[in-house]
Every structure is written in C-alpha cells, then in structure tokens.
Amino acid sequence: MNPAYATTDHCFTVPLDHSVPQGPTIEVFAREVVDPARSGEQLPWLLYLQGGPGGKAPRPSAGSPGWLPQALKTHRVLLLDQRGTGRSTPVTARTAARFPSAAQLAAHLAHFRADAIVADAELIRRQLCAGEPWETLGQSYGGFITLTYLSHAPEGLRACYVTGGLPGLAATADDVYARTYPRVRERVHDFYARYPNDAPRLRKIADRLAVDDIRLPGGDRLTIGRLRALGLALGMGDGFERIHWLLDESLDADGDLTDTFLHQVEALTGFTDSPLFAVMQETLYGQGAAPSAWAASRALAGFPEFAEDADPLLLTGEMIYPWMFREIRGLRPFADAADLLARRGDWPSLYDPHRLAANQVPLAAAVYHDDMYVDAGLSLRTAREVGATRVWVTNEWEHDGVTASGGRVLARLMDLAAGRA
C-alpha cells in the first residue's frame, strides 16, 4: 500500500531570545509533508500555523487534518511545532518545576509569544527555502501569528490564509473578554435548547460538587469551576455533541458520578498536553503598558448570570482563571510565574498598524459569523485596517471549519487571495 503522504522531519536550533543570538538556544521541530507523487517537484511552500496558544501541529494521517489533501494538490506543507510545544523543546509542568524561581520561569515564558514564533519561522524559511518567500495558513491563534508576521517580516510571505483568527490590532484583554462572555452565554443557551435535559443534569452535578469532595483520577478535586470549563469545547463543530454524550454517561443508577465521566473531565480540563494554552492565553493581548491582570476573572464579575449557583448553570469558554493554577495539577508549577506574567506591563508590540495598512501581501481570511472564540466584529475591523485583505464571512462553519470542511475553506481562501473569487 502506498503511503498517503511523504514526510521529512526537520529540527532547527534557534535562540531562546532572538535579540540575543549568541545566548541560550532551544530546538524547534517541523514536519515537511508532500504528495508522494510530487515529492521530486519544486513546489511552493505552505507553512501551517496551529491554533492555541500552546498547540502543537497536527500529526498527519490519511485524509487528516481535513485541509491537508487540498493543500498538497499545489504545495509542499510544513507543519511547525511552535516553540514550547510537541517536539520543540516542550514546556511542561515537569520542565517548569525545574526553574529555581518564579521570576526566572516568567522571564523564560516571555519568549514564547507570536513575535518569537515569527522569528523562528523566518530562520527556518531561510534555511529550508533558500530565502524564497512562502505562504501561510493560520488557524485561530495562527491568524494572530500571521498578523505579527505581516508586521515584522512581510518580505518572507507570498500570500497568507487565515481561518477564524483575525485579532483586534489594538484590543486589550479587557476588550476581548467584554465581548467573549455574551457570546459564550448565547452558545450555552443554544446548547441547552438542543439538549434541554442537560441543563438540569449539569445543575445537579454542580450542586453535588458544592458539598462533596469528589476527586478526579489524578487527585485533583472536581470543583464547579472546573466542571464549567468543559464549555471550552462548545465553539467547535462537534462541541455540542461531545459535551452532551459526556453528560449522558455522567451519573450511574445511584446518582454518583461515573468513572468514565471523571476520567474524561480530567483529560478535557487538565492542560497536560498544552499548559502554554493556559499560561500564555492573556499574554496574546499584551502590548504596551497595560497588564492583563487576569482580565477574564475580573470581567466575570460583570456577568452575574455566570454565578456558580445560577440556574441554569452557564459553562465558561476560552477563559483562564487564577484558581486554575492552584487547583489543576498540570498547571501548579506555573502558578507564581503566571501571576507575574499577568502583572507585566511592558510587553513589546505584536502588530505594526502603519505597516499593516500599507500591506501588499495578499491576505484572505475566513471570518466565522458565530465564532465563540474570536470576535467577528474585531476581525472585520482589522480586515478594514490591513491592506490587500479579502474577507469571506460565513456561518456555514464553526471555529474548526478549515478542518471540518474537508479543504473547501482553504480552497475558497486560495481563490480569494489569487483574485479568482
């Protein structure tokens, strides 16, 4: 049987801090993927920028990820494990615990934002592509990285495709969460409308957690806050069903929480594979002198319908709270460093508005009208502020449309960027 893809692994040594090229280094891993029938051809490169933050690149298998077969019709693809993820000198609870102080860990983590990822990509491009510009596909947070790329090194780019990830160029963490809570509220109500029996079931589970010390398999206490964090999945195309079927097996005949339910809750809310998602979440919006100061937690007070004793119980979404770093085993080694990052007020700018306004690199973006994670209003404002940008607004897909569509979203964006649509 012929393999679906031909792959080549690449490892690159890069500076931890690109402003100090002779300083400490880390390894960055990327996997080259090509159609076996075209492996000997000179094909244009497409760099995939994974969502997150803190998410490793997808591991290819036949027909997966859903956009890959479409990309391989015309391109050689590079699946980048962004620094700190996958095989790129991963940042884990174990490695974090080795730092002698929270200040040193926080200083280390400050080098894992989009500007550093772009600098890694440029170093890799010069080594791998003989200096030729390449194209990028940025999913979700990968779109944020794309705008940083266009701000810092547009000469490295031939065309860019963004799916569900045009950031607000000047949006603070406070701006973002003021818009996020209402979208999550509506999504939870839509979920309960589809599965009305799940609302009383979740309320029953939460009432039990309020009085009983129920432990997850790894030893963490299951709290109402951690139960509500399951709502992170609701913005994906299969999110409603994933949560519904999880709840369907949550209680046994005696009304006790099942081992199956506890195991899955731990896996879905433990951040074991992606601690940087939690640690770096609010640093995405750090630019200039305003610290994030746990913006999602502060904003929560303005939405009383999200109270833990409310009925119906509202799940939360892409929000990270200080309690997570004390209650979740995989995040505890980061707790004090995360507090320091939340107080930091001297983040360098990620975006250059003047350079973006004058941008000439074709940028095609899919904005999902009902996106729970990335605000469509902010995305459309950014589209108006960036030159050479064409936008497709759709409610046909959720946030994972680039994968769920089987390549149709990517094909549409490639046509847009090339002026064919």
C-alpha positions in Angstrom: 0.0 0.0 0.0 1.4 3.4 -0.9 1.7 6.0 1.9 -0.8 8.8 1.8 1.9 11.4 2.4 5.7 11.6 2.1 7.1 13.2 5.2 10.5 14.5 6.3 11.4 15.6 9.8 13.4 18.8 10.4 15.0 20.1 13.6 16.4 23.6 13.9 18.4 25.2 16.7 17.1 28.8 17.4 17.9 31.4 20.0 15.6 31.4 23.0 15.7 35.2 22.7 16.2 36.3 19.1 17.6 39.7 20.3 20.5 37.8 21.9 21.5 35.4 19.1 24.6 34.1 21.0 22.5 33.3 24.1 20.7 30.2 25.2 19.1 28.1 22.4 16.1 25.8 22.0 15.2 23.2 19.4 12.2 23.8 17.0 10.7 20.8 15.2 8.8 20.9 11.9 7.5 18.1 9.6 7.6 18.5 5.9 4.6 16.8 4.1 4.2 16.3 0.3 2.1 14.3 -2.0 4.3 11.2 -2.8 3.6 11.6 -6.5 5.0 15.1 -6.4 7.9 14.7 -3.9 10.5 15.4 -6.6 8.9 18.6 -7.8 9.8 22.2 -6.9 6.5 23.1 -5.2 5.7 26.3 -3.3 5.8 26.0 0.5 2.8 26.4 2.8 3.6 27.0 6.5 0.8 25.9 8.8 0.4 28.0 11.9 -1.5 26.0 14.5 -4.1 27.5 16.8 -3.7 27.7 20.6 -1.6 29.2 22.0 0.4 26.2 23.0 -0.9 23.8 20.5 1.5 21.5 18.5 1.0 21.0 14.8 -1.4 18.2 13.7 0.1 14.8 13.1 -0.8 13.7 9.5 -2.7 10.6 8.7 -4.7 9.5 5.7 -7.1 12.4 4.9 -6.2 14.2 8.2 -6.1 17.1 9.0 -9.1 17.8 6.7 -7.4 20.7 4.9 -4.2 18.8 4.1 -5.2 16.9 1.0 -6.4 20.2 -0.6 -3.1 21.9 0.3 -1.0 19.1 -1.1 -2.5 19.4 -4.6 -0.4 22.5 -5.1 2.0 22.9 -2.2 4.7 21.3 0.0 3.5 21.8 3.5 5.5 22.5 6.7 3.8 21.5 10.0 5.5 23.6 12.6 5.5 22.6 16.3 5.6 26.2 17.7 8.3 26.7 20.3 7.4 25.0 23.6 5.0 22.5 22.0 5.2 19.0 20.7 8.9 18.2 19.8 10.0 21.8 20.0 11.8 21.8 23.4 8.4 21.4 25.1 7.3 23.4 28.1 5.6 21.1 30.5 4.7 21.0 34.2 7.9 18.9 34.7 10.2 21.4 33.0 8.5 24.3 34.7 9.1 22.8 38.1 12.9 22.7 37.4 13.2 26.5 37.4 14.8 27.9 40.6 12.3 30.8 40.9 9.0 32.0 39.5 10.7 35.1 38.2 13.1 33.0 36.1 10.3 30.9 34.8 8.2 34.0 33.9 11.2 35.5 32.1 11.6 32.3 30.1 7.9 32.1 29.2 8.0 35.7 27.9 9.9 34.4 24.9 7.0 32.2 23.7 4.8 34.8 22.1 3.9 35.4 18.5 6.9 37.6 17.8 9.3 34.8 18.8 7.4 32.3 16.7 7.7 34.6 13.7 11.4 34.9 14.2 11.7 31.1 14.4 9.7 30.8 11.2 12.0 33.3 9.4 15.1 31.5 10.5 13.6 28.2 9.2 12.5 29.7 5.9 15.9 31.0 5.2 17.4 27.6 5.8 14.7 25.5 4.2 13.6 27.6 1.3 16.8 29.2 0.1 15.4 32.5 1.1 12.3 32.3 -1.1 9.0 33.6 0.4 6.4 31.1 1.4 2.6 31.1 2.0 1.0 30.6 5.4 -2.2 29.1 6.7 -3.1 30.4 10.2 -5.9 28.7 12.1 -7.3 30.7 15.1 -4.2 31.8 17.1 -2.3 31.0 13.9 -4.1 34.0 12.4 -2.7 36.2 15.3 0.7 35.0 14.4 0.1 35.8 10.8 -0.7 39.5 11.6 2.5 39.6 13.6 4.4 38.1 10.7 3.0 40.7 8.3 4.0 43.4 10.8 7.6 42.1 11.4 8.7 40.3 8.2 6.3 40.7 5.3 9.2 40.1 2.9 9.1 36.4 3.9 5.5 36.0 2.7 3.9 35.4 -0.7 0.3 35.0 0.5 -1.5 34.4 3.7 -4.7 32.5 4.6 -6.4 32.9 7.9 -9.3 30.9 9.3 -11.1 32.2 12.4 -8.1 34.2 13.6 -8.0 37.9 12.7 -7.2 39.6 16.0 -8.2 43.1 17.1 -5.0 45.0 16.5 -5.4 47.3 19.5 -7.8 45.2 21.5 -6.8 44.7 25.2 -7.7 41.6 27.2 -10.4 43.7 28.8 -11.9 44.5 25.4 -11.8 40.8 24.4 -13.5 39.4 27.4 -16.2 42.0 27.5 -17.2 40.6 24.1 -16.5 37.0 24.9 -18.8 36.4 27.8 -22.0 37.4 25.9 -21.1 35.1 23.0 -20.4 32.2 25.4 -23.7 32.8 27.2 -25.6 32.6 23.9 -23.7 29.5 22.9 -24.6 27.7 26.2 -28.3 28.7 25.8 -28.2 27.3 22.3 -26.7 24.1 23.7 -29.5 23.8 26.3 -32.1 24.5 23.6 -30.7 21.5 21.6 -30.4 19.2 24.7 -32.8 20.6 27.3 -32.2 17.7 29.8 -28.5 18.7 30.0 -29.3 21.9 31.9 -30.8 20.2 35.0 -28.2 17.5 34.8 -25.3 20.0 35.0 -27.1 21.9 37.8 -27.5 18.6 39.7 -23.8 17.8 39.3 -22.7 21.3 40.3 -24.9 21.1 43.5 -23.2 17.8 44.4 -19.8 19.3 43.9 -20.7 22.3 46.1 -21.0 20.0 49.1 -18.9 16.8 48.3 -15.2 16.4 47.9 -15.1 14.5 44.7 -11.7 13.7 43.2 -10.6 13.2 39.7 -8.4 10.1 38.9 -5.2 12.2 39.3 -6.2 13.5 42.7 -7.4 17.0 41.8 -10.7 18.0 43.4 -13.5 18.4 40.8 -14.9 21.9 41.5 -17.8 23.7 39.9 -15.3 26.0 38.1 -13.5 23.0 36.6 -16.9 21.5 35.6 -17.8 24.7 33.8 -14.5 24.7 31.9 -16.0 22.0 29.8 -17.7 24.7 27.9 -14.4 25.4 26.0 -15.5 22.7 23.5 -18.8 24.4 22.6 -17.3 26.6 19.9 -16.3 23.6 17.7 -18.4 22.0 15.1 -18.9 18.8 17.2 -18.8 20.6 20.5 -22.4 20.3 21.5 -22.4 16.6 20.8 -19.1 16.0 22.7 -20.5 17.6 25.8 -23.9 16.0 25.5 -22.6 12.5 25.2 -20.2 13.1 28.1 -23.1 14.2 30.3 -25.1 11.3 29.0 -22.8 8.9 30.9 -22.1 11.2 33.8 -24.3 9.6 36.5 -24.8 6.0 37.5 -28.0 4.4 38.8 -27.3 5.6 42.3 -26.7 9.2 41.2 -23.0 9.0 41.6 -20.5 10.4 39.1 -19.2 7.7 36.9 -15.5 6.8 36.5 -15.9 7.4 32.7 -17.2 10.9 33.3 -14.4 11.8 35.8 -11.7 10.4 33.5 -12.9 12.4 30.6 -13.4 15.6 32.6 -9.8 15.3 33.8 -8.5 14.8 30.3 -10.5 17.7 28.8 -9.7 20.2 31.6 -6.2 19.2 32.8 -4.0 21.1 30.3 -1.5 18.2 30.5 -0.6 18.3 26.8 -0.9 22.1 26.4 -0.1 24.1 29.6 1.0 27.0 27.4 -2.6 27.4 26.3 -3.4 28.4 29.9 -0.2 30.2 30.8 0.0 32.3 27.7 -3.7 32.9 27.0 -3.9 36.5 28.2 -0.4 37.5 27.0 -1.8 37.3 23.5 -3.3 40.8 24.1 -0.2 42.2 25.9 1.0 45.3 24.1 2.4 48.4 25.9 1.9 49.4 29.5 -1.5 47.8 30.4 -1.1 44.5 32.2 -3.8 41.9 31.7 -4.2 41.4 35.5 -6.4 38.3 35.0 -8.8 40.1 32.7 -11.2 37.1 32.3 -11.5 36.8 36.0 -12.2 40.5 36.5 -14.7 40.6 33.7 -16.7 37.7 35.2 -18.0 39.9 38.0 -19.9 42.0 35.4 -21.9 39.0 34.3 -23.9 37.8 37.3 -25.7 35.2 35.1 -22.4 33.3 35.3 -22.6 32.8 39.1 -21.9 29.3 40.2 -25.3 29.0 41.9 -27.2 30.3 38.9 -29.9 28.1 37.3 -29.3 27.2 34.5 -25.6 26.8 35.2 -23.6 28.6 32.5 -20.4 26.9 31.3 -17.4 29.0 30.5 -15.3 29.2 27.3 -11.9 30.3 26.3 -11.2 32.0 29.7 -8.3 31.3 32.0 -8.7 32.0 35.8 -6.1 32.3 38.6 -7.7 29.4 40.5 -6.8 27.0 37.7 -3.1 27.3 38.6 -3.8 26.2 42.2 -6.4 23.5 41.5 -5.1 21.8 38.4 -2.1 19.6 38.9 -0.6 20.2 35.4 -0.7 24.0 36.0 0.5 24.3 39.6 4.2 24.6 38.7 3.3 27.7 36.7 1.2 29.4 39.3 3.5 32.1 40.6 5.0 32.7 37.2 1.5 33.2 35.7 0.8 35.8 38.4 4.0 37.7 37.3 3.0 37.5 33.6 -0.4 38.8 34.5 1.2 41.8 36.2 3.6 42.6 33.5 3.1 45.9 31.8 6.0 46.3 29.3 5.1 43.9 26.5 6.5 44.8 23.1 4.0 45.5 20.3 2.9 42.5 18.3 1.4 44.5 15.4 2.5 47.4 13.4 -0.6 49.3 12.3 1.2 51.5 9.8 3.0 48.6 8.1 -0.2 46.6 8.1 -2.2 49.5 6.5 0.4 49.5 3.7 0.5 45.7 3.4 0.8 44.3 -0.2 0.9 40.6 0.6 -2.4 39.0 -0.4 -4.3 38.1 2.8 -7.5 36.0 2.5 -9.4 35.4 5.7 -12.5 33.4 6.7 -14.4 35.1 9.5 -17.0 32.8 11.1 -20.0 34.9 11.9 -20.9 32.9 15.1 -17.3 32.3 16.3 -17.4 31.7 20.0 -13.6 32.3 20.4 -12.6 35.2 18.1 -15.0 38.1 17.9 -16.2 38.7 14.4 -16.6 42.4 14.9 -13.0 42.8 15.9 -11.9 40.6 13.0 -13.9 42.7 10.5 -12.4 45.9 11.9 -8.9 44.5 11.4 -9.8 43.5 7.9 -10.6 47.1 7.1 -7.3 48.2 8.6 -4.9 45.8 6.7 -4.1 46.4 3.1 -4.5 43.7 0.4 -7.1 41.8 2.6 -10.1 40.0 1.3 -12.6 38.5 3.7 -15.2 35.8 3.5 -17.8 35.9 6.2 -19.7 32.7 6.7 -22.0 31.0 9.3 -21.7 27.6 7.5 -18.8 26.5 9.7 -17.8 26.8 13.3 -14.3 27.7 14.5 -12.8 24.5 13.2 -14.2 25.0 9.7 -10.8 24.7 7.9 -10.6 21.1 9.1 -14.3 20.2 9.2 -14.9 21.4 5.6 -12.5 18.9 4.1 -10.5 21.5 2.4 -13.3 23.7 1.0 -12.5 26.6 3.3 -8.8 26.6 2.3 -9.7 26.3 -1.4 -12.0 29.3 -1.2 -9.3 31.4 0.5 -6.7 30.4 -2.0 -9.1 31.6 -4.7 -9.8 34.8 -2.9 -6.1 35.6 -2.5 -5.4 34.9 -6.1 -8.3 37.0 -7.3 -10.3 34.1 -8.6 -13.3 34.6 -6.3 
